[in-house]
């Protein structure tokens, strides 16, 4: 499952793509790596009905029967939205889209390990080598609880995104799942505004030619990332 992704784009590009009329994000860095339990930008349907760009914490509330210990670090990916716990979040008021330009999956090859950290190196996936903007289909909610023990209980705005069966490009790297990817304005609009019976049809594997591997552990050659000019769409 995806536990690391990157955003290399502008806030204006995200707003234009999604039709977000309100931006409460603050200043977004030109390139951000997002890890679980960190904050990342999402476009959501706010409580007053406005579509807004906001900064939320990655990790939806975990089903209570799966929480271990005194804190809930959050569930990053939702594979089965039909599960009773997730059904409370499938309405329009809890849907969001997560801007992405590339996402990582750790290598399944034991030999592809960083000798300095002992961690598996990543394969990075994007729409193509220029890493244009796309979105994950996500959910968000307000949640009160303990995310980290040292922080204690508090109010949080959190998000996660759906996964689905991997396509033939992702499956050799991660055989269980891949994120649900939205690449057009029509898809993002459907996810943010359509009834659930229509929106849930977007939980499908991306076409096999929709993605490219833009970085491999074997070479660690990073393809150039283009920093878009303000107002560009990608």
KARA-V561262 format. One record per residue. RES is the residue in one small letter. PSI is psi in degrees with one decimal (NA if undefined). OMEGA is omega in radians with two decimals (none if undefined). Layout:
res;psi;omega
RES;PSI;OMEGA
RES;PSI;OMEGA
//
This chain:
res;psi;omega
x;153.9;-3.08
x;118.1;3.07
x;19.1;3.07
x;130.6;3.02
x;166.2;-3.07
x;146.0;3.04
x;118.0;3.06
x;86.4;-3.09
x;-173.6;3.14
x;157.5;3.07
x;-37.6;3.14
x;-39.3;3.11
x;-41.9;3.12
x;-44.1;-3.13
x;-43.5;-3.12
x;-41.7;-3.11
x;-40.7;-2.99
x;-11.0;-3.08
x;24.6;3.10
x;126.0;-3.09
x;-15.0;-3.11
x;138.2;-3.11
x;108.8;3.10
x;22.3;-3.05
x;-34.2;-2.92
x;-161.0;-3.12
x;121.5;3.14
x;133.8;3.10
x;152.1;-3.12
x;-29.8;3.11
x;127.4;-3.07
x;130.3;2.91
x;126.2;-3.10
x;126.0;3.09
x;161.7;3.10
x;143.4;3.12
x;6.7;3.00
x;171.6;-3.13
x;141.0;3.11
x;155.3;-3.14
x;141.6;3.00
x;155.5;2.96
x;121.8;-3.02
x;165.4;2.94
x;107.8;-3.08
x;169.6;-3.05
x;-24.1;3.12
x;7.4;3.10
x;-9.3;3.12
x;145.9;3.02
x;121.1;-3.02
x;153.5;3.04
x;120.9;-3.03
x;168.6;-3.11
x;111.8;-3.08
x;167.1;-3.10
x;133.1;-3.04
x;115.9;3.10
x;102.6;3.12
x;160.1;3.08
x;130.3;-3.13
x;141.7;3.03
x;134.6;-2.98
x;-33.3;-3.11
x;-10.7;-3.13
x;-0.2;3.12
x;133.2;3.12
x;129.4;3.10
x;-160.3;-3.02
x;5.2;3.14
x;160.1;3.08
x;101.9;-3.14
x;-7.4;3.06
x;155.5;3.07
x;116.8;-3.01
x;-36.2;-3.01
x;139.4;-3.13
x;109.4;-3.12
x;-35.3;-3.03
x;85.5;-3.12
x;-11.8;3.09
x;-13.6;3.10
x;139.6;-2.99
x;-40.3;-3.11
x;-36.7;-3.06
x;-16.4;-3.08
x;-27.4;3.13
x;-11.4;-3.06
x;3.7;-3.03
x;-8.2;3.12
x;162.7;-3.10
x;-36.3;-3.08
x;-15.4;-3.13
x;6.2;-3.12
x;148.5;3.07
x;167.2;2.98
x;142.5;-3.03
x;114.4;-3.13
x;138.5;-3.08
x;148.1;2.92
x;-21.2;3.00
x;155.2;3.09
x;156.3;-3.00
x;148.4;2.94
x;134.0;-3.12
x;146.1;-3.14
x;138.3;3.06
x;-4.9;-3.08
x;117.1;-3.12
x;-22.4;-3.12
x;-15.0;-3.10
x;69.5;-3.08
x;139.3;3.07
x;118.2;-3.09
x;-22.2;-3.12
x;-36.8;-3.07
x;-19.0;-3.05
x;3.9;-3.13
x;148.4;3.06
x;137.5;3.06
x;160.4;-3.00
x;149.4;2.80
x;135.2;3.11
x;132.6;-3.12
x;141.5;3.08
x;174.8;3.11
x;-36.3;3.02
x;-175.7;-3.03
x;-21.7;3.11
x;-8.6;3.09
x;61.3;3.10
x;165.5;-3.09
x;135.7;2.91
x;-172.0;-3.04
x;150.8;2.89
x;143.8;3.04
x;117.4;-2.99
x;174.8;3.03
x;153.9;3.06
x;161.6;3.09
x;162.2;2.92
x;138.6;-3.08
x;136.1;3.05
x;123.9;-3.13
x;-167.9;-3.12
x;111.1;3.09
x;-42.1;3.03
x;136.5;-3.07
x;-41.2;-3.10
x;-20.0;3.12
x;-24.5;-3.08
x;-178.4;-3.14
x;149.9;3.13
x;175.4;3.09
x;135.0;-3.09
x;146.8;2.91
x;118.0;-2.97
x;161.0;3.14
x;164.3;3.01
x;177.0;3.12
x;159.0;-3.09
x;150.3;2.98
x;169.8;-3.11
x;-176.7;3.13
x;134.9;-3.12
x;150.2;3.03
x;-177.3;-3.02
x;-17.2;3.08
x;-42.6;-3.07
x;-34.3;-3.00
x;-40.5;3.12
x;-21.2;3.13
x;-44.0;3.09
x;103.7;-2.97
x;-13.3;-3.03
x;-38.8;-3.00
x;164.4;2.98
x;157.2;3.10
x;152.5;3.00
x;118.2;-2.99
x;133.0;3.08
x;123.6;-3.04
x;-6.4;-3.11
x;160.9;3.07
x;-35.0;-3.14
x;-41.4;3.13
x;-43.6;3.13
x;-36.8;3.11
x;-42.4;3.10
x;-44.7;-3.11
x;-39.3;-3.06
x;-19.7;-2.98
x;-12.9;-3.05
x;155.0;3.01
x;154.0;-3.03
x;-37.6;-3.13
x;-31.8;3.09
x;-44.8;-3.07
x;-36.0;-3.05
x;-15.1;3.08
x;-17.1;3.11
x;-8.7;3.08
x;81.9;-3.14
x;158.2;3.12
x;143.2;3.03
x;145.9;3.06
x;150.2;-3.06
x;-26.6;-3.13
x;9.7;-3.09
x;-22.1;-3.07
x;162.6;3.04
x;149.1;2.99
x;117.8;-3.05
x;-4.7;3.05
x;132.8;-3.12
x;146.1;3.13
x;-34.0;-3.03
x;-34.0;-3.10
x;-26.4;-3.06
x;34.8;3.06
x;117.3;-3.12
x;123.4;3.09
x;150.3;-3.11
x;137.3;3.06
x;125.6;-3.13
x;126.9;3.05
x;112.4;-3.04
x;152.3;3.03
x;153.3;-3.13
x;129.0;3.09
x;-8.7;3.10
x;159.9;-3.07
x;-15.8;-3.09
x;NA;none
//
